[in-house]
C-alpha cells in the first residue's frame, strides 16, 4: 500500500458516516492486491509514483484507490467496497512500460489456451470462417486456439442458425469436420450472383441480397392459358449435400426450402426429365421422375417416369404415397421444405419448420434430382432458400438423428 498526495481519483468508498471531509486531506492510498498474496500496507504523508521498491511486478494484480481520510477514521479496508481506478487516469510511464513488456510476447499472451474460456476466445468469438482459417496459419498457438470447437460453432450459429445452438454432439467433431461444417455453407454463400440463372422457367427470377434467396414470380404471358396458369420451375443443377451431413460423414443428404402463398406443389424432379422447366406446366409428383407435396389435398405424390403409371383411383399420374397437413392460402406465407437421402432412398418434407414425414421411394435416379416447384396461379410468388440463409427447419438436428439411427 502506498500513499499518494494528489487530487481525488475515486469516490469515497467507506461506509462509515464519520469519514473526514477536508480540503487539506487530498491524499489517496494505493493498494495493490496480487492473486496469491495479500497486500502489505504502509503509510506516509508523501510518496513518489516512480518508487521502484513499492512497485508490484505482478501484471495480474488489482490496483485500487482509497481515501486517506477514510484510513484516519479507522474504517476497515474491504476489497469489495473499494472503487476501481478511473480509466481516465493515465498510469505512470514505468507502469505503461511494465504492462507493455509483459504482453510483448505473443506466446505469453496465448499461453492460456486449454484453460477453458479465455480472453482470446472472446476476441475471436465473432470471427467468420475465413478469419479463423487465417488465424490458424499464423502460429501453432493460434492454430490450437482456432481449432477449438467453440469458435467454429459460434461462426455457424451467427450465420445459419439465428444464434440457436447446435446439438452438443457437433462439439465432438474433429477439426476437419468443423471446417467442413462451416466452410461448406460459406462456399455456397459466395455463389449468390449466379442464382438468378440457376432455374429453368418462363417466370421472372431475381436474387434477394444479401440473404441470397431466389424469388420467382409467375408473370409470364408466353402461354395459351388453355390449361390454366400453372408454371413449372426447376433448378438446373442437382441438390448439393448439406455441410452438416458432410461433417457427420453421412454422404449425400440435401435439403431446401420454399416460402410461398397460394396453391402449389413442392418437391424434387430429375433434371433430365422433359416435363419440368421452361415452358412446362406439369405438377411436381404427377409427371416424369418427381416427388411432390401438394397444397390442395396435403398429399405426397410420386412418379417414377413410367408412362402407364396410375394412382389408386386408376387415374393416370403419380401415386399417392403419404398424407400430410394441407397448406397454402392467400392471406399467409407457408415455408415448405424438401430433402433427399439417397443412402436410405427416402424423401422427407417439412412445413413451417416442422417435419411432416418421409417416404421411401424406388426412383430410377437420385443423383439428378433438383428442386422443383409448380405455381398454380398467375402472379403467384415463391422464394427459394437453397442454404444461403438460415432454414426454418432444424436440419442439423435431423442430420444428427438420421446419422445416429443408421449406425
N, C-alpha and C positions, 0 to 999 in steps of 0.2 A: 504494500500500500504506500502511495506517495501523496504528498500534499502539494497542491499547485495553487499559486496566487494568480487568479485570472478572473475573467467575467464568468457569470454562471452559464453553464452549457447544458444543464439538465434541470428539470423541475425538482422541487423538494420532494424526497421520497419518504421521509419519516412520518409515521402515523401519529406521533406524539403532538398534542396541541401546545407543548411547552417549547417548541422549536424557536430558536432565536432568529429574529429578522433584523439585521443591522446592516446599513450601507458599508460599514467598515469591514464586515466579515464577508468578503467576496472571494473566499478561498474554498477550493474543492479538493476532495480526496479521490485519488485514482486507485482503484482496486483491480488487480489482475488475478483472475482465477484460472488455474490450469485444470485439465480434466482429471489428472491423477493426484493432485496435491492441493492442499488448502493454501489460500493466500496468506502471506505474513504481513503484519501491519506495523508501520512505524509512522511517526508524525513529526513534522517540523513546520515552522512558520513559513519557510521558503524552500523551494526545491527547483532543480533545473530539469527541463524537459529532456535534455540530452545527457542525463546522468546514466552512464553505461552500467553502473553497478546495480541500478534499480530496474533495468530493462529485463523483461522476461522474453526469452527467445522462443517460447512455445508459440507457434503460429496458430494453434487451435485454442488458445486461451480466450477468455472473455474479459473485456475491459469495460468497467462501469465507472460512473462519476457520482460521488456522494457529497452533499454539502458539509463543509467543516463545521458550520453552525450546528448541524444535527449531531455531529460527533461530540461537541461540547455538552449537549444535553443528555449524553449517555444513552441515546436511542440505540437499541440493539441493531446491529447490521445484519440484515437478512437479504439474501440474493434475490429472492422473488419480489422484493419491494423496490429494488434498485431500478433506475431508469437507464436504458441503454444510451450510449454516447450518440449525440446527434450526428446524422450523416453530413450535415453542413460544416462540421468542424473538421478542418483539414489536419491530418496527422503530421507529425514532425517528419523531417526528411529521412532521418535514420529509420523511423518506423516504416516509411514507404519503401526504403531500400531493403529492409529486412523482409517485408512482405513479398517484394518482387523476387528476391533471391530464393525464397522458399518455394516459389512456383516457377522458377526459371526452367526447371527440367520437366519435360512432358511426361517422362516415365514416372516421376514422383506424383504428378497430377492425376494420373490414371492408374496409380498403383492400387487403388481401392477397388478395382474390378474384381468381381467374385464375392464381394462382401454385401450382396443384396442390392437394394435400390440406392443408387448413388447420384451425386450431383451431375455426373456426366450423362447419365440416363435421362435426367431432366432436360439437359441441353439438347439431346438428340431425340427427345420424345416425339417431336412434331416433324421429324425428317422424313422425306419420301424415300422410295426405293433407290433412286439414283444417288442421293446423298449418302445413304447407308453403304452402298457399294463403293463409293469413292472413299469413305472413311476406312473401310476395310482394307484398302490398298495403301494406306499411309504407313502403318507400322503394325507390328504384331500385337501391341497393346490395344490399339484401336480395332484391330481385327477381332480380338477377343471380346471387346465391348460391343462392336457392331454385329456380332454373331449371337447375341442374346435374343431369345425368342420374344421378349417383351417389346423390343423396339420394332421388330418386323410386324408383329401382330398389331401394334399401335398404328403403324402405317396403313395396314389393311383396314382396321376399324375406321380410320378417319376418311378413307376414300370410298369404301364399298360396303360399309355396314351401318351407316348413320351413327357411328360410335357405339354400336351394340357389340358386346364382346363375343368373340368366337368361343366355342366349347373348349374346355380345358385340355382336351386331347391334342389340339393343334399346337399347344406349347411344348409338346413332346417331340415335335418334328425335328429332324436334323437340319443343319444349316442349309443344305441344298433343297430340302423340302420347303423351308421358309422362303428361300429365294424364288422357287417355282410358284409358290402361292401368291406372292406379291407382284413379282415381275411378270407373271403370266397375265394378270389383269392389266398391268401397266402397259405392256406391249400392245394389247388390243386397244387401249385407250388412245394411242398415238395415231390410229388409223381412221379417225373420225372424218377426215377430209374426203375419203373415198366411199363413205357410206351411202351418199346420195345415188351413186351409180351401182350400188350393190344389189338392187332389187329390179326384177323384171316385171313391169306393169305399165299400163297406159296412164295411170293416175299420176298426179303431181307429187314429187318426192323432194323433201328438203331435210336438212340436218339442224337439230336444235342444239346449239352450242352454249356453254361449254360442257353440258351434260353428255353430249354425244348420242342423243336419242334421234331416231329417224321418224319423221312424220309423213304420212301418206294420206292424200285427200282424193277421194273418188269423185273427180270433177271432169273427167274426160267425156267429150261428146262424140268421140270416134266410135260409135256403136249404133246399132239399129233399135235398141230398146225392145226388140221383139220378145226377148226372154227376161225382161226386167233390166235392172241396173247392177247386176252382180259384177264385181270387179275382182279378178284374181291377182294376188300379189305373192310373189315367191322370190326368195333370196337366190342370188346367182351362185353362191358357194355353200357347201355343207356347213352344218353347225360345228364350230371348233370346240374342243373339250374344255371343260371348266378348269381353272387353275387349281381349285380346291381338290378336284379329282386327280389331277396330275400330281399334286403334292402328296396325296394319300396312296399313290401308285394303283389307282383304280382303272386306269385305261381311259377309254373314250366315254365319258359321261358329259352330256351337253345340255344346255338349258337356255331359254329366252323367255321374255315376257312381252305382252302387248296390252296397252291400255286403249280402250275404245268404248264409246256409247253405241246404242243401237244393236241391231242384229248382225251376226257374223258367224263365221266358223274359223277356228284357230287350230293349227297343228303343224305337221311336217309333211313334206311331199318330196319325191325324188326329183333331182334337178334335171334328169334326162327324160322325165315324163312330159309329153306334149300337151297335157291337159291343164297345165298351170303356167302362169306367167303372162307375158304381154299378149293382149287381145284375146285372152281366155276368160271364160265365165263359169268354170267348174267350181263346185263347192268342195272344200277340203274333206276328205274321207269318203267321197262319193264317186271319184274317178281316179284313174291312174294308180300309182303306188303312193298312198297317202293315208294318214290317220288324222281325224279332225274332231274337235269338241264343238258342238253346235249350241248356239244360244237359244234357239226356238224351243227345243224339247229337252235340252240339258243332257243329250246323249253323245256318246263317243262312237264314231263310225270308222271302220277300217276297210280299205280297198286295196287288194294285192295286185291289181293290174290285170286280172282275168276278165275277159270280155263277157263271159256268161255268168258273172258273179251277181247274186241276188240277195236281198235281205230276207228276214224271217217271214215277211208278208208276201214274198215272191216278186217284189218289185226290183227291177234292175238298179244296181247301185251298190253302196257299201253295206257291210254287215254291222249291225248294232251290237257292240260288244260290252258296253258299260253305260249305266245310268248315273248321272251326276246332277248337281243342282243347276237349275236354269239361271241364266244371266242375260244381261242386255237391257237397255232402256234409254230413252232419250233424255231422261232427267238426271242421269248419273253416269259415271265412268267406272267400268269394271276392268280389273287387271287380270288377264288370263295368261297363265304360264304353261309351257310345254317343254318336256325334257325327254331325252332318249338315253338308254343304257344298253348298247348292243350286246355286252357280255351276258346279260340276262334276257335279251330280246324283249325288253319292256319299254313302254312309253307311258310317262306319267304326266298328269295335268294338275294345275293349281288354279285357285280362284281367290283373288284378293288376299294373297299371302298365305292361303291355307291349302294343304294337299287334299284333293278330292278323290284321288285314286290312281291306280296304274293298271295297265293291261299288258299281257304277254301276247305278242303277235308274231306270226311267222311271215316276215317280209322277205322278198327276194333280194333286197339290197338294203344295207344300213349305212354304208359309207357315203352315199349320195343324198341322204336326207337333209333337207334345208327348211328353214322357217317358211310357213305359208299361211296366208290369211285370205279369206274371201269376204269382202264387204257386200252387203245386200242392198243398201240404199244409196241413191245418188246424193253426193255431198257428204257421205259419211267419212269420218276421220279415224285413223288408228295411229298409235305411236309405238314403235318398236324399241325395245331395250335388249340389245344383244350382249350385254355385260359391261357396257361403258359407264353405267350408272348403277347405284345400289338396287338390288332386287327387293320386291315386296316379300317374296318367299325366302325363308331361311334355307337356301340351297346348300350352304356349307354344312349345316346340321344334318340335312338329308344325305349328303355325301358320306358323312361320318357314320350315319346309321346304316346305310347300304354297305359300306366297307366293313363294318363290324359284323353285320349279319351274314355276309358272304364268306367270312373267314372260317 
